[in-house]
Amino acid sequence: MTKAEDISFGYLLNDVTLLFRKHFDRRAVKFGLTRAQWRATKMLYHREGLRQTELAELLEMEPIAVGRVIDRLQAAGFVERRPDPKDRRAWRLHITDQARGVMADMELIAQGLRKDATRGIDVSEMEQAMAVLNRIKENLQALDGSALPDEREAPAALRPPV
């Protein structure tokens, strides 16, 4: 009998992600935004005034990587850094009118790609797939703050001292 852990799905997830990124970037190239830049801009559109570290946390990215994304967005005129009135060492991120002007078009690109990617898939199938992927994500996130699987399963007498 096959168990869930016997099904290799990592490569498929990676392939889907790479294809989604490739097709999104192709469609969005006319706006000069990559998918990562779009995600950051969209997050700032909904939550303007975030610090770079807060944005990194929400995007589940490393702060240094988000810093490079913000640098490019600022150079392209989509984002500006403003001093934090409560902390003179910090900056708050805000989108510009230029960014606001492309939000609707970028949403149409994302929606069109999702429509193409989910052709022939029912809503119930998609909801089930999303639920499973979210559970996998939660399981993997739980590993970040816990002991290694071998340590969790070892009898107490055999576990290394804390």
FENTA-V41934 format. One record per pair of residues at least 6 apart in sequence whose ideal C-beta (glycine too) atoms are under 6 Angstrom apart, sorted by the first residue. I is the first residue (numbers start at 1). J is the second residue. D is the distance in whole Angstrom. If there is no record, write none. Layout:
((I/J/D) (I/J/D))
//
This chain:
((21/35/5) (23/113/6) (24/35/5) (24/113/6) (25/34/6) (25/35/6) (27/109/5) (28/109/5) (31/102/5) (32/76/6) (36/69/5) (37/69/6) (37/73/6) (38/106/6) (39/59/6) (40/69/5) (41/78/6) (41/99/5) (43/58/6) (44/93/5) (44/95/5) (45/95/6) (45/103/6) (48/94/5) (49/92/5) (50/93/5) (51/90/6) (52/66/6) (53/63/5) (55/66/6) (56/63/4) (56/66/4) (70/79/6) (73/79/4) (77/96/6) (77/98/5) (78/96/6) (78/98/6) (78/99/4) (79/93/6) (79/95/6) (80/94/5) (80/96/6) (81/91/4) (82/92/5) (82/94/6) (84/90/4) (84/92/5) (151/159/6))
//
